[in-house]
Amino acid sequence: MRVMTKVTSVLAGLSAAIFSLSALADDHGPVPVGEGAFVTLMVKAADPDSYIDMLKKNPAPFESIGSTVAGACVTKTGADYPGQMFIWNGFDSMEEALAATDKYDANKATAELSAVREVQYNAMFKPLKAFDLEPNSERLWRLDIAPANLNAFVKKMVQLEKALRDDGHSINIGVFQPIGGGSHETIHLRAVSPTYAESGRVLDAAFAGATWMTIWGEAMALVDEVVSDNFEHCQVIYTAQ
């Protein structure tokens, strides 16, 4: 259950994902990547709450692919379409995550599931730093970052997370490398707070000129483009026994 308790010690192609944190590291060395991997299924749901309730009552798909933990994220602001959301499955290794693709085809779901959601695409993600899996209020940025700048960006996020926590904020920051996401996905940056109010408190501090905004500015200088910026509500809906 390592992915559930803590995703810690949990692309120009897969080789770029592997070597960008080592071959391109600065003098201080690379940041250790997080353990495990995530598989995501992006969908359009007619009623996200009903869809999530249905999945909570029917864990068979999660059991069949060997998920350690699974959950749902519903886009709350900046949605590209009504009902934008995704289902995620956490695994203890990339091997297990890739093996799951042989065990379940979302496009061949039951008629009941097909009636309440429309599949958009799926992708896998590798955490590039330690990440505490405590879903709730989550701001998600999709970022284009050159491979040469990726390790430096991850290091800045490690620094920023510590600075925010030292400033009294309850926050988890994750950086995730897409694998097999086609043209849909880029680097994911997640800032996770226990409530939307706490997310707002972080923003208030940022606009008030918190000292840690210097780190944020240095990190954003490494970003080529902010592709999208959304708030999501995420939750765990299944945990393996």
Number of C-alpha atoms within 10 A of each C-alpha: 15 17 26 20 12 16 25 19 15 27 20 10 10 12 9 14 18 15 14 19 23 14 13 16 18 12 6 7 14 18 17 16 21 22 22 23 26 27 23 20 17 19 20 18 24 15 13 22 12 12 17 19 11 14 18 15 10 12 15 11 15 23 15 11 18 18 24 21 24 24 21 25 24 23 22 17 12 12 16 10 10 13 19 23 24 22 21 25 26 30 27 20 16 19 11 18 23 15 13 19 13 9 11 14 10 15 12 9 12 9 8 10 16 14 12 16 19 17 14 14 15 20 17 22 25 25 24 27 23 21 23 19 21 19 19 17 24 28 21 19 19 18 19 18 20 16 17 15 18 24 25 22 22 24 21 19 21 19 15 19 21 17 17 20 12 11 14 10 18 16 23 22 23 24 26 23 23 24 21 15 16 12 6 11 20 22 22 19 21 22 19 28 23 16 16 17 11 16 20 12 13 21 13 12 16 15 9 10 11 15 13 18 17 13 17 16 11 13 20 16 13 18 15 12 13 14 12 15 15 16 22 25 19 21 19 19 19 21 18 13 7
